[in-house]
Amino acid sequence: MDQPKKDSAPTPAAKIFQILWVGLLGAQFMYAFILRGVLARGWESPDPRWLPNFGDPFEMSLGIAAAVTFLTGFVVPSLIARGMGAKIHAALRDESRPRDVVPPLLFAPFIVRLAMFEAVCLLGFVLANKAHAPNLIFPFLALSAGATLKNFPSTPEKVAEDLGLAGVGPR
């Protein structure tokens, strides 16, 4: 027997998350482009290094701030989501909710997570600009873009699962 085909196109709910995801991911690459393509052209002798100088207090503090922000990007949104876990579970399993409606409770932890990852890249931008070392942005960009790519929102249920809400599946 022929099985009915499932529609593989993302729902409007998933599209909202994907638009936000693309915007926050694109901003990270925009920082690197602005630094390398615009600002670095005006520097007389850019520093070729790729890693921060941890002997410099400013560079060390920005490196530590980026590491803490990166780790916080995983922890804090999950704590927010877990705090609202029962409400999110109920909203995702509500049969009266149309499939294309995103539970508003998912937006805050999702945006906080991606914004924290973007902040890592922004700290790399500040560090590279201050040090006149355009390559310094790349380790920060790799961390932030990698974490953002890992959190691609294919469905609201996947967003909930990425935020640590186990057992949230399609209804």
DSSP file (Angstrom, degrees, kcal/mol; ACC not computed):
  #  RESIDUE AA STRUCTURE BP1 BP2  ACC     N-H-->O    O-->H-N    N-H-->O    O-->H-N    TCO  KAPPA ALPHA  PHI   PSI    X-CA   Y-CA   Z-CA
    1    1 A M              0   0    0      0, 0.0     2,-0.4     0, 0.0     0, 0.0   0.000 360.0 360.0 360.0 146.7    0.0    0.0    0.0
    2    2 A D        -     0   0    0      1,-0.0     3,-0.0     3,-0.0     0, 0.0  -0.649 360.0-140.3 -81.4 131.4    1.1    3.5   -0.7
    3    3 A Q        -     0   0    0     -2,-0.4     2,-0.1     1,-0.1     3,-0.0  -0.705  27.9-106.2 -85.1 139.8    1.8    5.6    2.3
    4    4 A P        -     0   0    0      0, 0.0     2,-0.2     0, 0.0    -1,-0.1  -0.456  40.9-111.4 -64.4 138.9    0.7    9.2    2.2
    5    5 A K        -     0   0    0     -2,-0.1     2,-0.3     1,-0.1    -3,-0.0  -0.487  24.8-130.2 -73.5 137.0    3.6   11.5    1.7
    6    6 A K        -     0   0    0     -2,-0.2     2,-0.6     1,-0.1    -1,-0.1  -0.682  25.7-111.7 -84.4 141.5    4.5   13.8    4.5
    7    7 A D        -     0   0    0     -2,-0.3    -1,-0.1     1,-0.2     0, 0.0  -0.634  28.9-168.9 -73.9 117.7    5.0   17.4    3.6
    8    8 A S        +     0   0    0     -2,-0.6    -1,-0.2     2,-0.1     3,-0.1   0.526  51.2 110.0 -88.7  -5.3    8.7   18.0    4.1
    9    9 A A  S    S-     0   0    0      1,-0.1    -2,-0.0    -3,-0.0     2,-0.0  -0.459  80.0-104.1 -69.2 140.3    8.4   21.8    3.8
   10   10 A P        -     0   0    0      0, 0.0    -1,-0.1     0, 0.0   145,-0.1  -0.343  34.7-116.5 -65.2 145.5    9.0   23.6    7.1
   11   11 A T     >  -     0   0    0      1,-0.1     4,-2.3    88,-0.1     3,-0.2  -0.333  29.7-104.1 -72.1 161.5    5.9   24.9    8.9
   12   12 A P  H  > S+     0   0    0      0, 0.0     4,-1.8     0, 0.0     5,-0.1   0.838 123.9  59.1 -55.5 -31.2    5.5   28.6    9.4
   13   13 A A  H  > S+     0   0    0      1,-0.2     4,-1.5     2,-0.2     5,-0.1   0.936 107.6  43.9 -62.9 -45.9    6.5   28.0   13.0
   14   14 A A  H  > S+     0   0    0     -3,-0.2     4,-2.5     1,-0.2    -1,-0.2   0.860 109.0  58.5 -67.4 -34.4    9.8   26.5   12.0
   15   15 A K  H  X S+     0   0    0     -4,-2.3     4,-2.6     2,-0.2    -1,-0.2   0.876 101.7  54.5 -63.7 -36.6   10.4   29.3    9.4
   16   16 A I  H  X S+     0   0    0     -4,-1.8     4,-2.0     2,-0.2    -1,-0.2   0.946 111.7  43.9 -61.5 -47.5   10.1   31.9   12.2
   17   17 A F  H  X S+     0   0    0     -4,-1.5     4,-2.5     1,-0.2    -2,-0.2   0.897 113.4  52.1 -62.9 -40.0   12.9   30.2   14.1
   18   18 A Q  H  X S+     0   0    0     -4,-2.5     4,-2.7     2,-0.2    -2,-0.2   0.865 106.8  52.2 -67.7 -36.3   14.9   29.7   10.9
   19   19 A I  H  X S+     0   0    0     -4,-2.6     4,-2.2     2,-0.2    -1,-0.2   0.929 112.4  45.7 -64.2 -44.8   14.7   33.4   10.0
   20   20 A L  H  X S+     0   0    0     -4,-2.0     4,-2.4    -5,-0.2     5,-0.2   0.915 112.9  51.3 -61.5 -42.7   16.0   34.3   13.5
   21   21 A W  H  X S+     0   0    0     -4,-2.5     4,-2.4     1,-0.2     5,-0.2   0.922 110.1  47.9 -61.6 -46.5   18.7   31.7   13.2
   22   22 A V  H  X S+     0   0    0     -4,-2.7     4,-3.0     1,-0.2    -1,-0.2   0.905 111.8  51.0 -62.6 -41.5   19.9   32.9    9.8
   23   23 A G  H  X S+     0   0    0     -4,-2.2     4,-1.7     1,-0.2    -2,-0.2   0.922 113.5  43.1 -62.6 -44.8   20.0   36.5   11.1
   24   24 A L  H  X S+     0   0    0     -4,-2.4     4,-0.9     2,-0.2    -1,-0.2   0.844 117.2  46.5 -73.6 -32.7   22.0   35.7   14.1
   25   25 A L  H >X S+     0   0    0     -4,-2.4     4,-1.3    -5,-0.2     3,-0.5   0.912 111.1  52.5 -71.1 -43.1   24.4   33.4   12.2
   26   26 A G  H 3X S+     0   0    0     -4,-3.0     4,-2.1    -5,-0.2    -2,-0.2   0.847 101.8  60.3 -61.7 -34.4   24.8   36.0    9.4
   27   27 A A  H 3X S+     0   0    0     -4,-1.7     4,-2.0     1,-0.2    -1,-0.2   0.868 100.4  55.9 -61.7 -35.8   25.7   38.7   11.9
   28   28 A Q  H <X S+     0   0    0     -4,-0.9     4,-1.5    -3,-0.5    -1,-0.2   0.921 110.2  43.5 -64.0 -43.6   28.7   36.6   13.0
   29   29 A F  H  X S+     0   0    0     -4,-1.3     4,-2.4     1,-0.2    -1,-0.2   0.822 109.1  59.1 -71.4 -29.6   30.1   36.4    9.5
   30   30 A M  H  X S+     0   0    0     -4,-2.1     4,-2.9     2,-0.2     5,-0.2   0.899 102.4  53.4 -63.7 -40.0   29.3   40.1    9.0
   31   31 A Y  H  X S+     0   0    0     -4,-2.0     4,-2.4     1,-0.2    -2,-0.2   0.931 110.4  46.7 -59.8 -45.2   31.6   40.9   11.9
   32   32 A A  H  X S+     0   0    0     -4,-1.5     4,-2.9     2,-0.2     5,-0.4   0.904 112.9  49.5 -64.4 -40.9   34.5   38.9   10.3
   33   33 A F  H  X>S+     0   0    0     -4,-2.4     4,-3.1     2,-0.2     5,-0.5   0.930 111.7  48.0 -64.1 -45.4   33.9   40.6    7.0
   34   34 A I  I  X>S+     0   0    0     -4,-2.9     5,-2.4     3,-0.2     4,-1.6   0.922 115.9  44.9 -61.8 -43.4   33.8   44.1    8.5
   35   35 A L  I  <>S+     0   0    0     -4,-2.4     5,-2.6    -5,-0.2     6,-0.2   0.965 124.1  31.8 -65.7 -52.6   37.0   43.4   10.4
   36   36 A R  I  <5S+     0   0    0     -4,-2.9    -2,-0.2    -5,-0.2    -3,-0.2   0.899 127.6  37.9 -74.7 -41.1   38.9   41.8    7.6
   37   37 A G  I  <5S+     0   0    0     -4,-3.1    -3,-0.2    -5,-0.4    -1,-0.2   0.727 132.3  14.1 -87.8 -21.5   37.5   43.6    4.6
   38   38 A V  I  <<S+     0   0    0     -4,-1.6     4,-0.5    -5,-0.5     3,-0.4   0.763 126.4  37.5-118.8 -61.3   37.1   47.1    6.0
   39   39 A L  I > <S+     0   0    0     -5,-2.4     3,-1.5     1,-0.2     4,-0.3   0.917 112.2  55.0 -67.0 -44.8   38.9   47.9    9.3
   40   40 A A  G > <S+     0   0    0     -5,-2.6     3,-1.2    -6,-0.3    -1,-0.2   0.741  95.4  69.0 -65.0 -22.3   42.1   45.8    8.6
   41   41 A R  G 3  S+     0   0    0     -3,-0.4    -1,-0.3     1,-0.2    -2,-0.2   0.797  97.6  52.0 -66.0 -26.4   42.8   47.7    5.4
   42   42 A G  G <  S+     0   0    0     -3,-1.5     2,-0.4    -4,-0.5    -1,-0.2   0.507  87.0 101.3 -87.8  -4.1   43.5   50.8    7.3
   43   43 A W    <   -     0   0    0     -3,-1.2    -3,-0.0    -4,-0.3    89,-0.0  -0.668  63.3-149.5 -85.3 133.5   46.1   49.2    9.6
   44   44 A E  S    S+     0   0    0     -2,-0.4    -1,-0.1     1,-0.3    -4,-0.0   0.946  87.4   5.6 -67.9 -49.4   49.7   49.8    8.7
   45   45 A S  S    S-     0   0    0     87,-0.0    -1,-0.3     2,-0.0     2,-0.0  -0.728  79.4-155.4-138.6  87.9   51.1   46.5   10.0
   46   46 A P        -     0   0    0      0, 0.0    87,-0.2     0, 0.0    86,-0.1  -0.311  24.8-112.1 -65.3 145.7   48.5   44.1   11.2
   47   47 A D        -     0   0    0     85,-3.1    88,-0.5    84,-0.3    84,-0.0  -0.634  21.3-150.1 -75.9 128.3   49.5   41.5   13.8
   48   48 A P        +     0   0    0      0, 0.0    -1,-0.1     0, 0.0    85,-0.1   0.467  53.0 122.1 -83.4   1.0   49.4   38.0   12.1
   49   49 A R        -     0   0    0      1,-0.1    86,-0.3     2,-0.0    87,-0.2  -0.199  46.8-160.4 -69.7 157.3   48.6   36.0   15.3
   50   50 A W  S    S+     0   0    0     86,-0.1    -1,-0.1    85,-0.1    83,-0.0   0.527  70.6  56.1-110.7 -13.3   45.5   33.8   15.6
   51   51 A L  S    S-     0   0    0     87,-0.1    85,-0.1    88,-0.1    86,-0.1  -0.907  88.1 -99.7-124.6 150.8   45.2   33.5   19.4
   52   52 A P        -     0   0    0      0, 0.0     2,-0.9     0, 0.0    -2,-0.1  -0.271  33.0-116.1 -64.6 152.6   44.9   36.0   22.2
   53   53 A N    >   -     0   0    0      1,-0.1     3,-1.5    -4,-0.1     7,-0.3  -0.818  24.7-165.3 -88.1 105.0   48.0   37.0   24.2
   54   54 A F  T 3  S+     0   0    0     -2,-0.9    -1,-0.1     1,-0.3     6,-0.0   0.499  82.4  70.9 -76.3  -0.8   47.0   35.8   27.7
   55   55 A G  T 3  S+     0   0    0      5,-0.0    -1,-0.3     4,-0.0     3,-0.1   0.683  84.0  79.3 -81.1 -19.9   49.9   37.9   29.1
   56   56 A D  S <> S-     0   0    0     -3,-1.5     4,-2.8     1,-0.1     5,-0.2  -0.789  78.4-144.9 -88.9 123.5   47.9   41.0   28.3
   57   57 A P  H  > S+     0   0    0      0, 0.0     4,-2.4     0, 0.0     5,-0.2   0.867  97.7  49.3 -59.2 -37.9   45.2   41.7   30.9
   58   58 A F  H  > S+     0   0    0      2,-0.2     4,-2.2     1,-0.2     5,-0.2   0.941 114.4  43.8 -67.1 -46.2   42.7   43.1   28.4
   59   59 A E  H  > S+     0   0    0      1,-0.2     4,-2.3     2,-0.2    -1,-0.2   0.888 114.3  50.8 -66.5 -38.3   43.1   40.2   25.9
   60   60 A M  H  X S+     0   0    0     -4,-2.8     4,-2.6    -7,-0.3     5,-0.2   0.918 110.1  49.5 -64.8 -42.4   43.0   37.7   28.8
   61   61 A S  H  X S+     0   0    0     -4,-2.4     4,-2.6    -5,-0.2    -2,-0.2   0.898 112.2  47.4 -66.2 -38.8   39.8   39.2   30.2
   62   62 A L  H  X S+     0   0    0     -4,-2.2     4,-2.3     2,-0.2    -1,-0.2   0.890 112.0  50.8 -68.5 -37.3   38.1   39.2   26.7
   63   63 A G  H  X S+     0   0    0     -4,-2.3     4,-2.0     2,-0.2    -2,-0.2   0.917 113.6  44.4 -63.8 -43.1   39.2   35.6   26.1
   64   64 A I  H  X S+     0   0    0     -4,-2.6     4,-2.7     2,-0.2     5,-0.2   0.910 112.2  52.6 -67.4 -41.7   37.8   34.5   29.5
   65   65 A A  H  X S+     0   0    0     -4,-2.6     4,-2.5    -5,-0.2    -2,-0.2   0.895 109.6  49.6 -60.5 -39.8   34.6   36.5   28.9
   66   66 A A  H  X S+     0   0    0     -4,-2.3     4,-2.5     2,-0.2    -1,-0.2   0.912 111.4  48.2 -65.9 -42.1   34.2   34.7   25.6
   67   67 A A  H  X S+     0   0    0     -4,-2.0     4,-2.4     2,-0.2     5,-0.2   0.923 114.0  46.2 -64.2 -43.8   34.7   31.3   27.1
   68   68 A V  H  X S+     0   0    0     -4,-2.7     4,-2.7     1,-0.2    -2,-0.2   0.912 113.4  49.4 -65.2 -42.0   32.2   32.0   29.9
   69   69 A T  H  X S+     0   0    0     -4,-2.5     4,-1.8    -5,-0.2    -2,-0.2   0.903 110.0  51.9 -63.5 -41.2   29.7   33.5   27.5
   70   70 A F  H  X S+     0   0    0     -4,-2.5     4,-0.5     2,-0.2    -2,-0.2   0.947 114.0  41.9 -60.4 -49.9   30.1   30.4   25.3
   71   71 A L  H >X S+     0   0    0     -4,-2.4     4,-1.7     1,-0.2     3,-1.2   0.887 112.4  54.5 -66.2 -38.1   29.4   28.0   28.1
   72   72 A T  H 3X S+     0   0    0     -4,-2.7     4,-2.0     1,-0.3    -1,-0.2   0.817  96.2  68.2 -64.4 -30.1   26.6   30.2   29.5
   73   73 A G  H 3< S+     0   0    0     -4,-1.8    -1,-0.3     1,-0.2    -2,-0.2   0.739 107.5  38.5 -62.1 -22.7   25.0   30.0   26.1
   74   74 A F  H <X S+     0   0    0     -3,-1.2     4,-0.7    -4,-0.5    -1,-0.2   0.813 121.9  41.2 -91.5 -36.6   24.3   26.3   26.7
   75   75 A V  H  X S+     0   0    0     -4,-1.7     4,-2.2     2,-0.1     5,-0.2   0.962 110.2  48.4 -81.6 -54.1   23.5   26.5   30.4
   76   76 A V  H  X S+     0   0    0     -4,-2.0     4,-2.6     1,-0.2     5,-0.2   0.914 111.4  47.7 -61.7 -48.7   21.3   29.6   30.9
   77   77 A P  H  > S+     0   0    0      0, 0.0     4,-2.7     0, 0.0    -1,-0.2   0.883 112.3  51.7 -61.0 -34.6   18.8   29.0   28.1
   78   78 A S  H  X S+     0   0    0     -4,-0.7     4,-2.8     2,-0.2    -2,-0.2   0.895 109.7  49.2 -66.7 -38.3   18.4   25.4   29.2
   79   79 A L  H  X S+     0   0    0     -4,-2.2     4,-2.1     2,-0.2    -1,-0.2   0.909 111.8  48.8 -65.2 -41.0   17.7   26.6   32.7
   80   80 A I  H  X S+     0   0    0     -4,-2.6     4,-1.1     2,-0.2    -2,-0.2   0.942 114.0  46.2 -61.6 -46.8   15.1   29.0   31.4
   81   81 A A  H  < S+     0   0    0     -4,-2.7     3,-0.4     1,-0.2     7,-0.2   0.900 111.8  50.5 -64.9 -41.0   13.5   26.3   29.3
   82   82 A R  H >< S+     0   0    0     -4,-2.8     3,-1.2     1,-0.2     4,-0.3   0.866 105.3  57.4 -66.1 -33.9   13.5   23.8   32.1
   83   83 A G  H 3< S+     0   0    0     -4,-2.1    -1,-0.2     1,-0.3    -2,-0.2   0.815 117.8  33.4 -63.7 -28.8   11.9   26.4   34.4
   84   84 A M  T 3X S+     0   0    0     -4,-1.1     4,-2.6    -3,-0.4     3,-0.3   0.196  88.4 119.1-106.7  13.9    9.0   26.6   31.9
   85   85 A G  H <> S+     0   0    0     -3,-1.2     4,-3.0     1,-0.2     5,-0.2   0.854  71.6  48.1 -52.0 -48.4    9.3   22.9   30.9
   86   86 A A  H  > S+     0   0    0     -4,-0.3     4,-2.4     1,-0.2    -1,-0.2   0.903 114.4  47.1 -63.5 -40.4    5.8   21.8   31.9
   87   87 A K  H  > S+     0   0    0     -3,-0.3     4,-2.4     2,-0.2    -1,-0.2   0.899 113.5  48.1 -68.0 -39.3    4.2   24.8   30.1
   88   88 A I  H  X S+     0   0    0     -4,-2.6     4,-2.7    -7,-0.2     5,-0.2   0.933 111.8  49.8 -66.8 -45.1    6.3   24.2   27.0
   89   89 A H  H  X S+     0   0    0     -4,-3.0     4,-1.9    -5,-0.2    -2,-0.2   0.937 112.9  47.2 -56.2 -47.5    5.5   20.5   27.0
   90   90 A A  H  X S+     0   0    0     -4,-2.4     4,-0.7    -5,-0.2    -1,-0.2   0.902 112.5  49.3 -62.9 -41.0    1.8   21.3   27.4
   91   91 A A  H  < S+     0   0    0     -4,-2.4     3,-0.4     1,-0.2    -1,-0.2   0.896 112.4  47.1 -67.2 -39.5    1.9   23.9   24.6
   92   92 A L  H  < S+     0   0    0     -4,-2.7    -1,-0.2     1,-0.2    79,-0.2   0.812 117.0  43.3 -72.0 -28.6    3.7   21.5   22.2
   93   93 A R  H  < S+     0   0    0     -4,-1.9     2,-0.5    -5,-0.2    -1,-0.2   0.455  81.3 122.2 -95.8  -1.1    1.3   18.7   22.9
   94   94 A D    ><  -     0   0    0     -4,-0.7     3,-1.1    -3,-0.4    77,-0.1  -0.486  50.8-157.2 -66.2 115.1   -1.9   20.8   22.8
   95   95 A E  T 3  S+     0   0    0     -2,-0.5    -1,-0.2     1,-0.3     4,-0.1   0.743  90.3  59.1 -67.4 -23.5   -4.0   19.2   20.1
   96   96 A S  T 3  S+     0   0    0      2,-0.1    -1,-0.3    -3,-0.0    -2,-0.1   0.651  84.5  95.9 -81.2 -13.6   -6.0   22.4   19.6
   97   97 A R  S <  S-     0   0    0     -3,-1.1     2,-0.0    -6,-0.1     0, 0.0  -0.641  82.7-122.1 -76.7 123.9   -2.8   24.3   18.7
   98   98 A P    >   -     0   0    0      0, 0.0     3,-2.0     0, 0.0    -2,-0.1  -0.373  21.1-118.2 -61.2 146.8   -2.3   24.5   15.0
   99   99 A R  T 3  S+     0   0    0      1,-0.3   -86,-0.2    -4,-0.1   -88,-0.1   0.748 112.1  58.6 -59.0 -24.6    1.0   22.9   13.9
  100  100 A D  T 3  S+     0   0    0    -88,-0.1     2,-0.6   -87,-0.1    -1,-0.3   0.312  85.6  93.2 -93.2  11.9    2.1   26.2   12.4
  101  101 A V    <   -     0   0    0     -3,-2.0   -88,-0.1   -89,-0.1   -90,-0.0  -0.913  67.1-145.4-106.6 124.6    1.8   28.1   15.7
  102  102 A V        -     0   0    0     -2,-0.6    -2,-0.1   -90,-0.1     5,-0.1  -0.713  23.4-115.0 -86.3 131.3    5.0   28.3   17.8
  103  103 A P    >   -     0   0    0      0, 0.0     3,-2.3     0, 0.0     4,-0.4  -0.538  23.9-137.9 -61.5 122.2    4.5   28.3   21.6
  104  104 A P  G >> S+     0   0    0      0, 0.0     3,-1.0     0, 0.0     4,-0.7   0.742  97.0  73.6 -57.4 -22.9    5.7   31.8   22.6
  105  105 A L  G 34 S+     0   0    0      1,-0.2   -17,-0.1     2,-0.2     3,-0.1   0.740  89.8  59.0 -64.3 -21.8    7.6   30.2   25.5
  106  106 A L  G <> S+     0   0    0     -3,-2.3     4,-1.7     1,-0.2    -1,-0.2   0.739  90.6  70.6 -79.2 -22.4   10.2   28.8   23.2
  107  107 A F  H <> S+     0   0    0     -3,-1.0     4,-2.9    -4,-0.4     5,-0.3   0.932  92.9  53.2 -63.1 -47.4   11.3   32.1   21.7
  108  108 A A  H  X S+     0   0    0     -4,-0.7     4,-2.5     1,-0.2     5,-0.2   0.944 113.1  39.6 -59.1 -54.8   13.1   33.5   24.8
  109  109 A P  H  > S+     0   0    0      0, 0.0     4,-2.2     0, 0.0    -1,-0.2   0.880 116.7  52.0 -65.4 -33.5   15.4   30.6   25.5
  110  110 A F  H  X S+     0   0    0     -4,-1.7     4,-2.1     2,-0.2    -2,-0.2   0.942 113.8  42.0 -65.2 -47.2   16.1   30.1   21.8
  111  111 A I  H  X S+     0   0    0     -4,-2.9     4,-2.6    -5,-0.2     5,-0.2   0.888 112.8  53.8 -68.9 -38.7   17.0   33.7   21.2
  112  112 A V  H  X S+     0   0    0     -4,-2.5     4,-2.2    -5,-0.3    -1,-0.2   0.930 109.1  49.8 -60.5 -44.3   19.0   34.0   24.4
  113  113 A R  H  X S+     0   0    0     -4,-2.2     4,-1.8    -5,-0.2    -2,-0.2   0.953 114.7  42.1 -60.6 -50.6   21.1   30.9   23.3
  114  114 A L  H  X S+     0   0    0     -4,-2.1     4,-2.3     1,-0.2    -1,-0.2   0.859 112.8  54.0 -68.1 -33.8   21.9   32.3   19.9
  115  115 A A  H  X S+     0   0    0     -4,-2.6     4,-2.1     2,-0.2    -1,-0.2   0.873 106.7  52.2 -67.0 -36.2   22.5   35.8   21.2
  116  116 A M  H  X S+     0   0    0     -4,-2.2     4,-1.2    -5,-0.2    -2,-0.2   0.902 110.2  48.4 -65.2 -40.2   25.1   34.4   23.6
  117  117 A F  H  X S+     0   0    0     -4,-1.8     4,-1.2     1,-0.2     3,-0.3   0.899 110.6  50.8 -66.8 -39.2   26.8   32.6   20.8
  118  118 A E  H  X S+     0   0    0     -4,-2.3     4,-2.2     1,-0.2    -1,-0.2   0.876 103.8  59.5 -64.1 -36.0   26.8   35.8   18.7
  119  119 A A  H  X S+     0   0    0     -4,-2.1     4,-2.4     1,-0.2    -1,-0.2   0.829  98.4  59.0 -62.6 -31.7   28.3   37.6   21.7
  120  120 A V  H  X S+     0   0    0     -4,-1.2     4,-1.8    -3,-0.3    -1,-0.2   0.937 108.3  44.5 -60.9 -46.3   31.3   35.3   21.6
  121  121 A C  H  X S+     0   0    0     -4,-1.2     4,-2.2     1,-0.2    -2,-0.2   0.886 111.0  54.2 -65.1 -38.9   32.0   36.4   18.0
  122  122 A L  H  X S+     0   0    0     -4,-2.2     4,-2.3     2,-0.2    -2,-0.2   0.886 106.2  51.6 -64.0 -39.3   31.5   40.0   19.0
  123  123 A L  H  X S+     0   0    0     -4,-2.4     4,-2.5     1,-0.2    -1,-0.2   0.891 109.5  50.9 -63.7 -38.3   34.0   39.7   21.8
  124  124 A G  H  X S+     0   0    0     -4,-1.8     4,-2.8     2,-0.2    -2,-0.2   0.875 108.2  52.7 -64.0 -37.1   36.5   38.3   19.2
  125  125 A F  H  X S+     0   0    0     -4,-2.2     4,-2.4     2,-0.2    -2,-0.2   0.933 110.7  46.4 -62.3 -47.0   35.7   41.3   17.0
  126  126 A V  H  X S+     0   0    0     -4,-2.3     4,-2.5     2,-0.2     5,-0.2   0.923 114.6  47.7 -62.1 -44.8   36.5   43.7   19.8
  127  127 A L  H  X S+     0   0    0     -4,-2.5     4,-2.4     1,-0.2     6,-0.2   0.935 113.5  46.0 -63.2 -47.7   39.7   41.9   20.7
  128  128 A A  H  X>S+     0   0    0     -4,-2.8     5,-1.9     1,-0.2     4,-0.7   0.880 114.1  49.0 -64.8 -38.1   40.9   41.6   17.1
  129  129 A N  H ><5S+     0   0    0     -4,-2.4     3,-0.5    -5,-0.2    -1,-0.2   0.925 113.5  45.7 -67.4 -44.5   40.1   45.3   16.4
  130  130 A K  H 3<5S+     0   0    0     -4,-2.5    -2,-0.2     1,-0.2    -1,-0.2   0.890 117.9  42.9 -65.7 -39.6   41.9   46.5   19.6
  131  131 A A  H 3<5S-     0   0    0     -4,-2.4   -84,-0.3    -5,-0.2    -1,-0.2   0.513 103.3-129.0 -85.2  -5.2   45.0   44.3   18.9
  132  132 A H  T <<5S+     0   0    0     -4,-0.7   -85,-3.1    -3,-0.5    -3,-0.2   0.888  70.5 127.6  54.2  40.5   45.1   45.1   15.2
  133  133 A A    > < -     0   0    0     -5,-1.9     3,-2.0   -87,-0.2     4,-0.3  -0.814  39.2-174.5-126.3  87.8   45.2   41.4   14.6
  134  134 A P  G >  S+     0   0    0      0, 0.0     3,-1.0     0, 0.0     4,-0.2   0.751  80.0  62.8 -61.0 -25.2   42.5   40.5   12.1
  135  135 A N  G >  S+     0   0    0    -88,-0.5     3,-1.3   -86,-0.3   -85,-0.1   0.676  83.1  80.7 -73.3 -14.8   43.1   36.7   12.4
  136  136 A L  G <> S+     0   0    0     -3,-2.0     4,-0.7     1,-0.3    -1,-0.2   0.743  82.3  63.9 -63.1 -22.2   42.1   36.8   16.1
  137  137 A I  H <> S+     0   0    0     -3,-1.0     4,-2.8    -4,-0.3    -1,-0.3   0.786  85.7  75.0 -72.6 -24.4   38.4   36.8   15.2
  138  138 A F  H <> S+     0   0    0     -3,-1.3     4,-2.6    -4,-0.2    -1,-0.2   0.866  92.1  48.4 -65.7 -40.4   38.5   33.4   13.5
  139  139 A P  H  > S+     0   0    0      0, 0.0     4,-2.0     0, 0.0    -1,-0.2   0.909 116.2  46.2 -62.7 -37.3   38.7   31.1   16.7
  140  140 A F  H  X S+     0   0    0     -4,-0.7     4,-2.6     2,-0.2     5,-0.2   0.903 113.1  49.4 -68.5 -41.5   35.8   33.1   18.1
  141  141 A L  H  X S+     0   0    0     -4,-2.8     4,-2.9     2,-0.2     5,-0.4   0.900 109.5  52.4 -63.1 -41.6   33.9   32.9   14.9
  142  142 A A  H  X S+     0   0    0     -4,-2.6     4,-2.0    -5,-0.2     5,-0.2   0.923 112.6  44.6 -62.7 -44.4   34.5   29.1   14.7
  143  143 A L  H  X S+     0   0    0     -4,-2.0     4,-2.2    -5,-0.2    -2,-0.2   0.954 118.9  41.2 -63.2 -50.4   33.2   28.6   18.2
  144  144 A S  H  X S+     0   0    0     -4,-2.6     4,-2.2     1,-0.2    -2,-0.2   0.922 118.0  44.8 -69.3 -44.0   30.1   30.8   17.8
  145  145 A A  H  X S+     0   0    0     -4,-2.9     4,-2.9    -5,-0.2     5,-0.2   0.899 112.9  52.4 -67.7 -39.1   29.2   29.7   14.3
  146  146 A G  H  X S+     0   0    0     -4,-2.0     4,-1.9    -5,-0.4    -2,-0.2   0.926 111.9  45.2 -61.4 -44.8   29.7   26.0   15.1
  147  147 A A  H  X S+     0   0    0     -4,-2.2     4,-0.9    -5,-0.2    -1,-0.2   0.885 114.2  49.3 -66.7 -37.9   27.4   26.3   18.2
  148  148 A T  H >< S+     0   0    0     -4,-2.2     3,-0.7     1,-0.2    -2,-0.2   0.915 109.7  51.1 -67.2 -42.4   24.8   28.2   16.2
  149  149 A L  H >< S+     0   0    0     -4,-2.9     3,-1.2     1,-0.2    -2,-0.2   0.875 105.2  57.1 -61.6 -37.2   24.9   25.7   13.3
  150  150 A K  H 3< S+     0   0    0     -4,-1.9    -1,-0.2     1,-0.3    -2,-0.2   0.784 103.1  56.3 -62.9 -26.4   24.4   22.9   15.9
  151  151 A N  T << S+     0   0    0     -4,-0.9    -1,-0.3    -3,-0.7    -2,-0.1  -0.082  71.4 155.9-100.1  33.9   21.2   24.6   17.0
  152  152 A F    <   -     0   0    0     -3,-1.2     2,-1.3     1,-0.1     3,-0.2  -0.448  41.2-135.1 -62.1 126.6   19.5   24.7   13.6
  153  153 A P        +     0   0    0      0, 0.0  -135,-0.2     0, 0.0    -1,-0.1  -0.637  39.4 159.4 -90.6  85.9   15.7   24.9   14.3
  154  154 A S  S    S-     0   0    0     -2,-1.3  -140,-0.1     1,-0.2  -136,-0.1   0.865  74.1  -0.1 -73.8 -34.2   14.1   22.4   11.9
  155  155 A T  S  > S-     0   0    0     -3,-0.2     4,-1.9  -145,-0.1    -1,-0.2  -0.967  72.6-111.2-145.3 159.7   10.9   22.2   14.1
  156  156 A P  H  > S+     0   0    0      0, 0.0     4,-2.2     0, 0.0     5,-0.1   0.855 119.9  57.2 -59.6 -32.8    9.7   23.8   17.4
  157  157 A E  H  > S+     0   0    0      2,-0.2     4,-2.3     1,-0.2    11,-0.1   0.895 105.0  49.8 -65.1 -39.3   10.0   20.3   18.9
  158  158 A K  H  > S+     0   0    0      2,-0.2     4,-3.0     1,-0.2    -1,-0.2   0.887 107.8  54.2 -66.4 -37.7   13.7   20.2   17.9
  159  159 A V  H  X S+     0   0    0     -4,-1.9     4,-1.5     1,-0.2    -2,-0.2   0.934 109.6  48.0 -58.9 -45.2   14.2   23.6   19.5
  160  160 A A  H  <>S+     0   0    0     -4,-2.2     5,-2.3     1,-0.2    -2,-0.2   0.903 112.3  48.5 -63.2 -41.3   12.7   22.3   22.7
  161  161 A E  H ><5S+     0   0    0     -4,-2.3     3,-1.9     1,-0.2    -2,-0.2   0.912 108.7  53.3 -65.4 -42.1   14.9   19.2   22.6
  162  162 A D  H 3<5S+     0   0    0     -4,-3.0    -1,-0.2     1,-0.3    -2,-0.2   0.803 104.4  57.4 -61.4 -28.7   18.0   21.3   21.9
  163  163 A L  T 3<5S-     0   0    0     -4,-1.5    -1,-0.3    -5,-0.2   -81,-0.2   0.378 128.1 -98.7 -84.6   5.1   17.1   23.3   25.0
  164  164 A G  T < 5S+     0   0    0     -3,-1.9     2,-1.2     1,-0.2    -3,-0.2   0.649  78.1 138.2  91.7  15.5   17.2   20.1   27.1
  165  165 A L    > < -     0   0    0     -5,-2.3     3,-0.9    -6,-0.2    -1,-0.2  -0.740  40.8-158.0 -95.2  89.9   13.5   19.3   27.3
  166  166 A A  T 3   +     0   0    0     -2,-1.2     3,-0.1     1,-0.2    -4,-0.0  -0.280  67.4  30.8 -67.8 149.9   13.6   15.6   26.8
  167  167 A G  T 3  S+     0   0    0      1,-0.2     2,-0.9    -6,-0.0    -1,-0.2   0.616  77.0 131.8  81.6  12.6   10.6   13.7   25.5
  168  168 A V    <   +     0   0    0     -3,-0.9    -1,-0.2   -11,-0.1    -7,-0.2  -0.857  30.7 150.8 -98.6 107.2    9.2   16.5   23.4
  169  169 A G        -     0   0    0     -2,-0.9   -11,-0.0     1,-0.1    -3,-0.0  -0.718  51.9 -64.3-126.7 178.6    8.4   15.0   20.1
  170  170 A P              0   0    0      0, 0.0    -1,-0.1     0, 0.0   -77,-0.1  -0.319 360.0 360.0 -62.9 146.1    5.9   15.5   17.3
  171  171 A R              0   0    0    -79,-0.2   -78,-0.0   -77,-0.1   -76,-0.0   0.492 360.0 360.0 -84.5 360.0    2.4   14.9   18.3
